[in-house]
Amino acid sequence: MTHQPDELFSAVDSLLAAVDGGTVLPAPTERVRLREAAGLTQAAVAQALGVRVPSITAWEAGRAEPKGERLEAYRRLLDGLAHRYPQPASPPDSNPGFPPSPPAPPAPSRPGLAGTGPQSMPVAAKPGVMQRSGQAARPARTGTPLSRQPTGKAAGRGSVEAADDLRFENGPLAVIDVDTDGQVLAYCVGGLVLDVPAKSIPALVDWTLKEAQLGQPKLSGPGKDADPLLVLTEAALERYGLPAALTDEERLAGRIPEGHKVIKQLARAEWKLTKRGFGPWARIYRPATGSERACVQLCIPSWNALDSRHWGEAGQLQPAELARILGVYSSRVMTPRGSTAVTGLELMTALHPPTRASEPDATGKRHSEHNPGSLGKDPVDCAPCEAPDGHPLLKDLPRFHVRGPEEKLFEEAYDWARPMTDAECSLRHLVGIDVNMAFAAGANGLVVGLGVPTHVNAPVFDPKLPGSWLVDLSHVDLSRVKIGKDKWADLDASLLPSPFTPKGERPTGPAWYATPTVAYAVELGYDVRPIEAYVRHDNGRYLDGWYNRLRDAYLATMADLGVGADLPPEEFLKAMDGYRQRDPQPAIVVSVIKATVKGGIGKLRERPRGEGWKPGQPWRALARPTWRPDIRAAVISRTRINMHRKIVKHAAFTGQYPVAILSDCAVYASDGPSPLDFLPYRDGKPLPGGFKLGVNPGLVKWEGTQSVLWGEGVREQFNAPELNLARYIKDGTVTDQDTGE
């Protein structure tokens, strides 16, 4: 096809006019790069432009474009960011998404996914950068920052730190390996490979702190930068005199013996280990001098540092691929500090550091002071009702005393099931739906206590006041509940679980509940009269930043797998079909993000483990300000209530009731095998307040489908008419071990 010169000139003029008029935006990948270069989240940009996060996701994926005033505002933002963060001369491989794999054999390179950065071109090697097995050596990155979640007043205006930080030019971590020539190499994020001259673990620590330029900027203004993480392969362990695997005794102890030669080497070099010793996640440090920290974290996959329940086969990947996965997780969540549970808890502290620098005093000096909105640097005692069995607060109880609901707060996730009705048995399918990131959604916007509890007798219930309440909710009748301002619904209470107990049993008298549970009784239209309470007047939305960061990490990684945040229900179900098999590496990151949520919440009430502990004695976790069973209880309470609220709305509108619920999974009988066969969508819109299909936290996905005959069959086989079918709905496999037979 040919064009006349006049036509060509006219087309070019039109294009230039469009650019001058502000109607052409940078390519979607460049939009992502600019936002992440500034450390801005999609939520911050959405807030500034007055749109929802899914709109930003769609603009950055190229599926939609802004219009009108928002087009001009978005272009102005991108132009400003492009001026501040121009494209590097050599395109970096430091995008926190999943760019093409570095071609290090034997693992072949993979094509990138939509929204990832470009592949780096080969460049001349520089000192300290190795070329391995045909892999082009890459230069150190030019300071492209890792994404961070702005907090407080910074949200919507810019990152909390300067965008460029050359101290951490080579990323947050490195995987240390030894090649076939005996050379020690450090595989960093973005495909960078560094020559490691260190001949011992103490020398490796010195090299990391003085030369490697590894680490991660702090996530909050008063916080601390993340220490560099070194991941040691089996070859590296052998080179540095460490065992490739722990013995059974060492595995139970969680560390190698104190007399090991490497520990002696560290001691001679005046390096110290934390109390957990030299184990799968070891921290090697020297006491801080002023604001300077000297600390390196080690991760040893062959010692089970990367739990396969969450990390899958990550520990067996090639070094470059493992660095890639860990790098994405670090940029989107934080540099791992231990297990997913430990990291989930550490993320809370990183976003809300316990102290900050004060304003200058009369002499011009600053000192450390409490950081408002944090849990502080000192632990606080829980209320007696919040204490788990064996806690020092309960040491005076009789030895075999069993606390009932009137003595013990028992907020746990659902594990409830019931026999199917005749009408349900006449249907063909059992369909499971699962709430995405349910505990994260339960934490979103939740007001929790920050300080000590105050005991109150006969208090007036305040739904805005976090705490634990002793109240009788046995009068709440689910056969008639309030579902709107002046709207009531008549339900079949025999087909519903109670919202007040994990097993769904109706309470029989006074019991301790967290604030969200009692508030739900009021929402359903019933009066409550607490007998006593432990309330926390110092409170706040402590978990909001934690939720936002994990939500953004989850949505970004699901987008890498082709599951967007604004898909219609039919397209969402198609996108979710086999999404884990599309690319195993982002799938691993999704699994780890989910485990970070659940583990972090669970860690708030960590129990004693292998410490020679006896009931009534304190255990190590109690010394942490983040040991807060009341916060854990509030999150679980709100998560369970969120599920029950949707169940009630669904039942009131459709007359359908769940046959089983396990934590965040609900099972319904249905004529068809798809969630769309029983969820009441109209013109693509879900029931307000009910279940909605989608990838966002709090929305639901399809968990699995089995036949009604299967459900009745396994219950009959194990003589368990109320066997919780939600536990097996995913693949239908039930074993004797599952049922206790």
WOVENSUL-V112523 format. One record per run of one state. SS is the DSSP state (H for helix, E for strand, - for the rest). FROM is the first residue (numbers start at 0). LEN is the number of residues. If there is no record, write none. Layout:
BEGIN
SS|FROM|LEN, SS|FROM|LEN
END
This chain:
BEGIN
-|0|4, H|4|16, -|20|7, H|27|10, -|37|4, H|41|8, -|49|3, H|52|9, -|61|6, H|67|17, -|84|44, E|128|1, -|129|22, H|151|3, -|154|11, H|165|3, -|168|4, E|172|6, -|178|5, E|183|5, H|188|3, -|191|1, E|192|3, -|195|5, H|200|10, -|210|5, E|215|1, -|216|9, E|225|1, -|226|1, E|227|5, -|232|1, H|233|6, -|239|8, H|247|6, -|253|7, H|260|8, -|268|3, E|271|2, -|273|7, E|280|9, -|289|2, E|291|8, -|299|1, H|300|3, -|303|4, H|307|4, -|311|2, H|313|3, -|316|2, H|318|14, -|332|7, H|339|12, -|351|3, E|354|3, -|357|10, E|367|3, -|370|13, H|383|3, -|386|5, H|391|3, -|394|20, E|414|3, -|417|4, H|421|4, -|425|3, E|428|7, -|435|2, H|437|6, -|443|4, E|447|2, -|449|4, E|453|4, -|457|9, E|466|6, -|472|7, E|479|3, -|482|5, E|487|3, -|490|2, H|492|3, -|495|14, E|509|5, H|514|9, -|523|8, E|531|4, -|535|3, E|538|2, -|540|3, H|543|17, -|560|8, H|568|8, -|576|2, H|578|4, -|582|1, H|583|20, -|603|16, H|619|4, -|623|5, H|628|26, -|654|5, E|659|3, -|662|2, E|664|6, -|670|4, H|674|3, -|677|4, E|681|1, -|682|2, E|684|1, -|685|7, E|692|1, -|693|6, E|699|8, H|707|10, -|717|7, H|724|3, -|727|8, H|735|4, -|739|2
END
